[in-house]
């Protein structure tokens, strides 16, 4: 991987909290990554945090309900072309 020039990072100058030096250094390093690398890093951070933050049971229940609703209303679905025509007709 070729080194990427560091981008300037705006650090808060006035806030109710201070950003630790290690966090500031991390932000500078993160901003030097490409967008793809930043997204990969976010994924790794999320994977690291996820076991510590399990979703509550109501999340699963809500998702299951929404999936069931979507399956039950599939017969009411329409194509994008038809939806677009209706929207354009209103304009």
FIVEXKE-443025 format. One line per field, with one value per atom (N, C-alpha, C): x, y, z; atom name. Coordinates in pm, whole numbers. Example, Ala and Ser with C-alpha at 12.3 -4.5 7.8 and 13.67 -1.06 7.14 Angstrom:
FIVEXKE-443025
px = (1319, 1230, 1320, 1285, 1367, 1290)
py = (-569, -450, -330, -225, -106, 3)
pz = (780, 780, 780, 708, 714, 787)
atome = (N, CA, C, N, CA, C)
end
This chain:
FIVEXKE-443025
px = (85, 0, 89, 62, 139, 93, 186, 144, 58, -42, -134, -103, -91, -62, -171, -129, -225, -309, -436, -527, -536, -567, -585, -712, -707, -822, -862, -989, -1039, -1066, -996, -1017, -1100, -1187, -1268, -1180, -1209, -1132, -1204, -1334, -1413, -1523, -1516, -1622, -1628, -1729, -1746, -1651, -1583, -1487, -1362, -1254, -1131, -1109, -1049, -1020, -881, -871, -738, -640, -515, -411, -411, -425, -427, -541, -656, -771, -743, -681, -646, -551, -452, -356, -427, -520, -595, -678, -743, -824, -738, -621, -531, -492, -459, -423, -540, -659, -779, -806, -789, -814, -712, -600, -501, -535, -633, -675, -771, -779, -877, -1016, -1119, -1257, -1282, -1232, -1250, -1182, -1063, -991, -1064, -1119, -1194, -1318, -1388, -1505, -1467, -1354, -1308, -1276, -1215, -1183, -1310, -1411, -1538, -1597, -1590, -1639, -1565, -1433, -1353, -1386, -1404, -1440, -1576, -1671, -1805, -1800, -1723, -1709, -1653, -1562, -1501, -1601, -1690, -1787, -1912, -1950, -2076, -2094, -1994, -2017, -2049, -2002, -2027, -2162, -2221, -2346, -2450, -2498, -2597, -2727, -2796, -2924, -3028, -3116, -3222, -3320, -3393, -3488, -3593, -3632, -3735, -3687, -3554, -3502, -3537, -3508, -3537, -3687, -3768, -3914, -3962, -3908, -3947, -3907, -3785, -3738, -3826, -3855, -3940, -4079, -4134, -4266, -4262, -4157, -4146, -4127, -4049, -4032, -4165, -4240, -4371, -4464, -4464, -4548, -4511, -4381, -4336, -4381, -4370, -4413, -4563, -4640, -4786, -4835, -4758, -4802, -4732, -4661, -4590, -4686, -4809, -4905, -4946, -4921, -4954, -4837, -4727, -4607, -4629, -4554, -4565, -4425, -4412, -4281, -4239, -4109, -4059, -4115, -4126, -4176, -4318, -4404, -4541, -4542, -4460, -4452, -4404, -4300, -4246, -4350, -4429, -4534, -4636, -4676, -4773, -4715, -4591, -4528, -4520, -4475, -4463, -4599, -4703, -4836, -4883, -4832, -4871, -4797, -4685, -4603, -4657)
py = (-118, 0, 124, 217, 340, 438, 514, 613, 721, 763, 867, 993, 1108, 1231, 1258, 1302, 1331, 1452, 1444, 1556, 1632, 1759, 1837, 1793, 1786, 1745, 1862, 1898, 2005, 1946, 1994, 1950, 2054, 2011, 2109, 2201, 2328, 2424, 2463, 2468, 2501, 2397, 2319, 2221, 2188, 2111, 2075, 1964, 1904, 1799, 1817, 1761, 1766, 1631, 1634, 1511, 1467, 1346, 1299, 1298, 1319, 1326, 1200, 1084, 960, 957, 1011, 1016, 1114, 1227, 1325, 1261, 1189, 1123, 1019, 946, 845, 910, 1023, 1093, 1141, 1190, 1234, 1115, 1002, 882, 832, 833, 786, 873, 1003, 1092, 1075, 1010, 985, 861, 784, 663, 698, 609, 626, 599, 638, 614, 465, 382, 237, 185, 235, 193, 240, 362, 413, 327, 287, 202, 65, 11, -116, -104, 8, 32, 43, 113, 124, -15, -99, -236, -312, -297, -366, -314, -182, -125, -177, -182, -231, -377, -459, -600, -612, -524, -526, -485, -390, -341, -428, -492, -565, -668, -750, -848, -783, -663, -593, -522, -507, -431, -512, -622, -700, -622, -649, -583, -637, -551, -599, -687, -770, -863, -791, -671, -600, -562, -549, -521, -636, -760, -877, -889, -865, -874, -771, -651, -546, -582, -632, -672, -784, -884, -994, -945, -851, -795, -719, -640, -563, -653, -761, -855, -923, -961, -1023, -925, -799, -697, -680, -681, -665, -783, -904, -1022, -1020, -978, -975, -867, -761, -652, -654, -762, -771, -759, -805, -797, -653, -565, -423, -344, -411, -343, -300, -199, -151, -131, -123, -102, 44, 67, 204, 289, 234, 310, 363, 279, 324, 428, 408, 504, 638, 633, 756, 829, 756, 818, 889, 825, 888, 1016, 1011, 1130, 1242, 1210, 1312, 1371, 1291, 1339, 1443, 1435, 1531, 1664, 1663, 1785, 1882)
pz = (0, 0, 0, -89, -97, 10, 66, 166, 103, 176, 130, 210, 143, 219, 321, 439, 546, 511, 545, 527, 658, 650, 772, 841, 972, 1052, 1139, 1132, 1219, 1356, 1454, 1591, 1663, 1751, 1824, 1906, 1895, 1973, 2100, 2094, 2213, 2224, 2328, 2349, 2497, 2531, 2671, 2711, 2615, 2648, 2563, 2610, 2532, 2466, 2351, 2278, 2321, 2376, 2417, 2302, 2333, 2230, 2144, 2203, 2126, 2026, 2063, 1973, 1860, 1892, 1788, 1687, 1737, 1648, 1562, 1622, 1547, 1438, 1469, 1369, 1252, 1282, 1175, 1089, 1152, 1077, 994, 1052, 980, 858, 872, 759, 647, 677, 572, 491, 537, 466, 352, 255, 149, 207, 135, 182, 200, 107, 120, 246, 274, 394, 520, 516, 630, 656, 550, 565, 620, 575, 628, 777, 814, 955, 1039, 988, 1060, 1083, 981, 994, 1102, 1107, 1209, 1348, 1360, 1490, 1533, 1438, 1470, 1515, 1442, 1480, 1622, 1655, 1788, 1896, 1864, 1962, 1971, 1862, 1856, 1966, 2000, 2106, 2241, 2261, 2387, 2387, 2270, 2259, 2182, 2240, 2168, 2151, 2042, 2018, 2115, 2162, 2250, 2173, 2245, 2183, 2098, 2140, 2064, 1924, 1903, 1769, 1676, 1721, 1638, 1612, 1713, 1697, 1594, 1600, 1506, 1364, 1348, 1215, 1160, 1243, 1198, 1157, 1233, 1200, 1068, 1048, 924, 804, 820, 710, 676, 779, 757, 687, 730, 666, 519, 491, 352, 267, 322, 247, 223, 322, 310, 215, 199, 112, -23, -53, -181, -298, -282, -393, -420, -327, -345, -403, -427, -478, -623, -664, -800, -855, -984, -1046, -1028, -1035, -1024, -1137, -1255, -1369, -1341, -1285, -1254, -1143, -1043, -933, -987, -1071, -1128, -1212, -1291, -1373, -1284, -1173, -1083, -1022, -984, -924, -1027, -1148, -1252, -1290, -1283, -1316, -1214, -1092, -989, -1002, -1072, -1083, -1184)
atome = (N, CA, C, N, CA, C, N, CA, C, N, CA, C, N, CA, C, N, CA, C, N, CA, C, N, CA, C, N, CA, C, N, CA, C, N, CA, C, N, CA, C, N, CA, C, N, CA, C, N, CA, C, N, CA, C, N, CA, C, N, CA, C, N, CA, C, N, CA, C, N, CA, C, N, CA, C, N, CA, C, N, CA, C, N, CA, C, N, CA, C, N, CA, C, N, CA, C, N, CA, C, N, CA, C, N, CA, C, N, CA, C, N, CA, C, N, CA, C, N, CA, C, N, CA, C, N, CA, C, N, CA, C, N, CA, C, N, CA, C, N, CA, C, N, CA, C, N, CA, C, N, CA, C, N, CA, C, N, CA, C, N, CA, C, N, CA, C, N, CA, C, N, CA, C, N, CA, C, N, CA, C, N, CA, C, N, CA, C, N, CA, C, N, CA, C, N, CA, C, N, CA, C, N, CA, C, N, CA, C, N, CA, C, N, CA, C, N, CA, C, N, CA, C, N, CA, C, N, CA, C, N, CA, C, N, CA, C, N, CA, C, N, CA, C, N, CA, C, N, CA, C, N, CA, C, N, CA, C, N, CA, C, N, CA, C, N, CA, C, N, CA, C, N, CA, C, N, CA, C, N, CA, C, N, CA, C, N, CA, C, N, CA, C, N, CA, C, N, CA, C, N, CA, C, N, CA, C, N, CA, C, N, CA, C, N, CA, C)
end
